[in-house]
Amino acid sequence: MVTARTSQLERRNGRRSPSDGPRPIDVHVGKRMRLRRSLLGMSQGKLGGALGLSFQQVQKYERGANRIGASRLYELSRVLGVGVSYFFAEMPEAVAACAFAGAQSPAASETEEGDPMMTRETLELARNFHGIADVTTRRHVYQLIKVLARRDAHDDR
């Protein structure tokens, strides 16, 4: 049985109980993992197989529910073809501040929650865009998207 005193000691020693929820950095690393996997068009099962894990374990990592150890992070970086630093890139200030202060998760508005760059649609768009082999066609598609976005932004005024 966990008492209030035990819980306080665990927090003071850097340990958290499952009821505390995932740490902001673990959530960020998991989102970066999902982003890279999705951009590569790799399923959770395929990634899990390459790492000797079940797809459920990959899901837990991507949600930040399970922490990723250093050796697993290194293995992930090799399978996904990125450096280890990739997983920490673009970390919001609020998340970094929580990590160093040992604070609770920041408010959703201060993190990547609701980030349009992390939606399935955006990830699929990016993957398909980079799947266009012809450089000229890819450039034209890019220009089209820019024009449409500018037009919509102008219409919103």
N, C-alpha and C positions, 0 to 999 in steps of 0.2 A: 504494500500500500504506500502510495506517495503522499507524504504529508506536506503541509504548506512550507515547513522548514526545509524539507528535502528539495522541494521545487525551487525555493529561493537559493539554496546552495547550488543546485544544478545551473540556474541562470547565472549566478555569480561565476561559476566555473566555465561558462561558455556553452553549457549544454542546454538544450531546449526540450520540452516535452512535445509529443505529437500534437497536443491541443494548441500549441503556439502557432501552428501553421508553417508553411515553407518560408525560408529566409529569402529576402529580396534578391540577393545575389544568385541563389540557386534557381530562382524563377527566371532571372535574366539569362543565366547560362543555358537553361533549358530552352528558352525561346530562341536563343542564337543557334542551338543545336537543331531545333525544329526548322528554323529558317534555312540553314545550310542543307539539311536533309531534303527538304522540299524543293529547294533550287536545283538539287541534283536529280530530282525525280525518284528518290529512293523511298521505299515504304519503310514503316517502322519495323516490319518483320525482316526485311532485307538487312537493315542496319543492325538489328538485334542478332541476326545470323552471323554477320561479319564480326560481331563482338562477343559471340557466344552467350547472348542474352535472349530472353523472350521479348516479344513485342510489348508485353505489358510492362516490363522493366524499362524499356525505352520510353513508353508513355509516362511513367512515373518520373523519369529524368526530365522529360520535356515539360512537365507541369511544375517541376521544382519540388515535387513531393519527396523524392529521394535525392540525397546529395551525391555528387559525382566526385569520387576520389581522384587524386593526382594521376595515378597510373591509368585509370579509366579515361580521364580527360585527355591524356597523351594518346592513348589508343584511339579515342574518338577523333582527335585531330588528324591522325594518320588516315583513318578510314574515310573521313570527310574531305581530306585534301586541303586542310587549312592549318595554320599555326595555332598553338594553344591560346595565344593572345586574342584570336578571333572571338572566342567565347566571352571575352570581357570588353570587347569593343562596343562603342556607342552606349555605354552604361550611363543611365541618367544620374545626375548629381545626387538626387534624393536617395537612390539605391546605394551608391558608393558611401554616402554619409552614414546611412544605417549600418552598413557593414563595419565601418570603423568605430562607430559609436556603440555598437551592440544594441541598437534600437530596434523597435518593432518595424514591421513593414510600413512604408510610407503610404499615404492616401493614394487611391487609384489614379487620381488626376495627376499625381507627381511621377507616375511610372509609365511603363509602356502599355498599360491597360488601354484598350481602345485605339491603339496605334494602327492606323490604316496600312502601314508597311508590314504588319504581321498577319493580315487577313489571308485566308486561303486564296481569294481572288487575286490579290496582289502577287502572292508567291507564284501562282500558276501563270499569271501574266509575264512575270520576269523570266520564269523558266521557258515558256513558249517563245518569248521575244529572243532570248539567247539561243533558242533552237533554230532560228532563221539563219541558214548558212550563208546566204548571199548578203554581203556587206551593204550593197546599195539598197536592197529591199529593206534591210533592217534600219538603215538610216532614214528611208522614206516613212516607215512605220513610226519611228521616233518623232519625226517632224510632224506627222499627222496628229499624234497624241498631244504634242506641245500646242499645236494650233487649236485643237478641240478644247484643251484645258483652259487656254487663254480666252477662248470664246465663251465658255461657261462662266469663267471668273468675271468677264465683262458683263454678261447677262445678269449676274447676281447683284450688280451695283444698282 
